[in-house]
Amino acid sequence: MKPVLPLFAFVTLFALLGTPVHAQEVKAGDLVIKQAWSRATPSGAKIAGGYLTVENKGSAPDKLVGGSGDNIGKVEIHEMAMNNGVMTMRPLDKGLPIEPGKTVKLAPGGYHLMLMDLKQPFKQGDKVPVTLEFEKAGKVTLSLDVQGVGARGPAGGEMKHDHSGMKK
């Protein structure tokens, strides 16, 4: 009888190497942060948006209150919304609550990180280090995967939007 282990090890290794690489998942206390990304910026641009998903697997609320980055002068949490047919944007000065057992998506057209006073443009393929600050989980460092200028979601996970209800 031939040993099965070498064949099993080969098949397992092949399966792992063939698996697509996904954006990193970062854990901080009861929070799981994933799909962190941004868009490439034109030369001279001083602002960009940061997007990600935060899941609170704990039993207590937490709150995203700010952030920082070496290439970023200031990080704010913002919300975009439609009000009477007009798109508005406002900073969330008191932070963004992450309720227990819930997932909050920061995505284009909704909650997002406003990355201001960029020291250099973001280029597609870059990984931009950012430190997020949560009220309970504290500071968490991760990288934003920079997608193309018009990207609507992280590579391999394009988000689908339904704009049928928007006024033109």
Secondary structure, DSSP 8 states (H G I E B T S, - for coil): ---SHHHHHHHHHHHHHTS-----EEEETTEEEEEEEEE---TT--EEEEEEEEEE-SSS-EEEEEEEETTEEEEEEEEEEEETTEEEEEE-TT-EEE-TT-EEEE-TTSEEEEEEEESS---TT-EEEEEEEETTTEEEEEEEEEE-TT-SSSTT-------TTS--
